[in-house]
Amino acid sequence: MICCLWATQKNKVCLNIAATNSLKMETKNKITKHSAFHWSIYTELTINAPKDKVWAALTDFSSMPMWSKTLQNIEGNLQSGSKTIVDYIFKGKLRKIKHTMVDFQNGTQFGWSDTLIPFAKDYHIYRVEDLPGGKTLFIQKDEVKGFSASVVAGMLMKEMFNTYPEFNQSLKTTVEQTIR
């Protein structure tokens, strides 16, 4: 079941979603308009597997097309400052996008930051954190800042936001099936 609540608070519009699937798993996801020039997405999901197993699946790009309907591959080095090509299916079309990697922490986090559209910069992060009981918190977040964010980022961020929970759930299912 998906519940949506729109709230306006001091010039911010937030969409909060609490999703519960048949496995009684809960996740909190949010898209936020901080200002006309700044939007962000935050998604998280608890995975019933150790952090190293989640990291291994998340960074096994050759296997990714078998379980992910969106992110298909990353060619290149994940180290901060490296240039990569990210294969991503968006709105049914495969896109090969050049990215500069940022904030790499081996076994914990990787991401990219580049111009998404003219005059707007994207900052996308995948992160895994240890939780008690051998579980992992998986976080996928994104920010778009810049002048043209006021024109198209809201619509674009909402489209992107729709794909993140599905990716997160597919990662969870893949990892949890491999440790059974």
C-alpha positions in Angstrom: 0.0 0.0 0.0 1.3 3.5 -0.8 0.2 6.5 1.1 1.0 10.0 -0.2 0.8 13.2 1.8 1.5 16.6 0.3 2.3 19.3 2.7 3.2 22.9 2.2 5.4 24.4 4.9 7.4 27.6 4.6 7.7 27.5 0.8 8.6 23.8 0.8 6.6 21.1 -0.8 7.2 17.5 0.4 5.9 14.2 -0.8 6.2 11.6 1.9 5.6 8.0 1.1 5.5 5.1 3.5 5.3 1.9 1.6 4.6 -1.5 3.0 4.9 -4.6 0.8 3.7 -8.2 1.4 6.9 -8.9 3.4 5.9 -6.3 6.0 9.0 -4.2 5.0 8.8 -0.5 5.7 10.7 2.3 4.0 10.5 6.1 4.1 11.0 8.0 0.9 10.8 11.8 0.3 11.1 14.3 -2.5 11.6 17.9 -1.3 11.5 21.2 -3.0 13.9 23.3 -0.9 13.6 26.3 -3.2 12.9 27.0 -6.8 16.5 26.2 -7.5 17.0 23.2 -5.2 15.2 19.8 -5.2 16.2 16.6 -3.4 15.2 12.9 -3.2 15.8 10.6 -0.3 15.0 6.9 -0.3 16.0 4.2 2.2 15.3 0.6 2.7 16.4 -2.0 5.3 17.9 -5.1 3.7 18.1 -8.3 5.8 21.7 -9.0 4.9 25.2 -7.9 6.0 26.5 -4.6 4.6 29.3 -6.4 2.6 26.8 -8.6 0.8 24.7 -5.5 -0.2 27.8 -3.7 -1.3 28.9 -6.6 -3.4 25.6 -6.8 -5.2 25.4 -3.0 -5.7 28.8 -2.9 -7.3 28.5 -6.1 -9.4 27.6 -4.2 -12.6 27.9 -7.2 -14.9 25.0 -8.8 -12.9 22.9 -5.7 -12.5 20.8 -6.0 -15.7 19.5 -9.3 -14.3 17.7 -7.6 -11.4 17.6 -3.8 -12.1 15.1 -2.4 -14.6 16.8 1.0 -14.4 20.5 1.1 -13.6 22.1 -1.3 -16.0 25.9 -0.8 -15.8 28.6 1.6 -14.7 31.8 1.5 -16.9 34.9 2.8 -15.2 36.3 3.3 -11.8 34.2 4.3 -8.8 36.9 6.3 -7.2 36.2 10.0 -6.6 37.2 12.1 -9.6 37.0 9.2 -12.1 35.1 9.5 -15.3 32.4 6.8 -15.9 29.6 5.9 -18.3 26.4 5.0 -16.6 23.8 2.9 -18.5 20.4 3.8 -17.3 16.9 3.1 -18.6 14.7 6.1 -18.2 11.2 6.3 -19.6 11.8 3.0 -21.5 14.9 4.3 -23.2 18.6 3.2 -22.6 20.7 6.3 -21.9 24.5 6.2 -21.6 25.4 9.2 -19.5 29.0 10.3 -18.7 29.5 11.1 -15.0 32.3 12.2 -12.7 32.4 10.0 -9.6 32.3 11.6 -6.1 32.4 10.7 -2.4 33.7 7.2 -2.9 34.1 5.3 0.4 35.0 1.6 -0.4 32.4 -0.7 1.0 30.1 2.2 2.0 29.3 4.8 -0.7 29.7 6.0 -4.3 28.0 8.6 -6.4 28.3 11.1 -9.1 27.9 14.9 -9.7 27.5 16.5 -13.0 25.5 18.9 -15.0 22.1 17.2 -15.4 20.5 19.9 -17.6 22.0 23.2 -18.6 22.5 25.4 -15.5 21.6 22.6 -13.0 23.9 20.2 -11.3 23.0 16.7 -10.1 24.5 15.0 -7.1 23.5 11.2 -6.8 24.6 8.9 -4.0 24.2 5.2 -3.2 25.1 4.3 0.4 25.1 1.2 2.6 25.2 1.4 6.5 25.4 -1.3 9.1 22.3 -2.0 11.2 22.1 -4.2 14.3 21.3 -7.9 13.7 23.4 -8.2 10.5 21.0 -5.9 8.5 21.9 -3.0 6.2 20.3 0.4 5.6 20.5 1.1 1.9 20.2 4.8 1.0 19.7 6.3 -2.5 19.6 10.1 -2.6 19.8 12.7 -5.2 19.9 16.5 -5.4 19.5 19.0 -8.3 20.6 22.6 -7.8 20.8 25.4 -10.2 19.0 28.1 -12.2 17.2 25.7 -14.6 16.0 23.5 -11.7 13.2 26.0 -11.3 12.0 25.2 -14.8 12.2 21.4 -15.2 13.8 19.8 -12.1 10.5 19.3 -10.3 9.0 17.3 -13.1 12.3 15.4 -13.7 12.9 14.7 -10.0 9.3 13.3 -9.7 10.0 11.0 -12.7 13.3 9.9 -11.2 11.8 9.5 -7.7 9.3 7.0 -9.1 12.2 4.6 -10.1 14.2 4.7 -6.9 12.0 2.6 -4.6 11.7 -0.1 -7.4 15.5 -0.2 -7.7 15.9 -0.4 -3.9 13.4 -3.2 -3.6 15.0 -5.1 -6.5 18.4 -4.8 -4.7 16.9 -6.0 -1.5 15.2 -9.0 -3.1 18.4 -10.0 -5.0 20.7 -9.8 -1.9 18.2 -11.6 0.4 17.8 -14.4 -2.1 21.5 -15.0 -2.4 22.0 -15.4 1.4 19.2 -17.9 1.9 
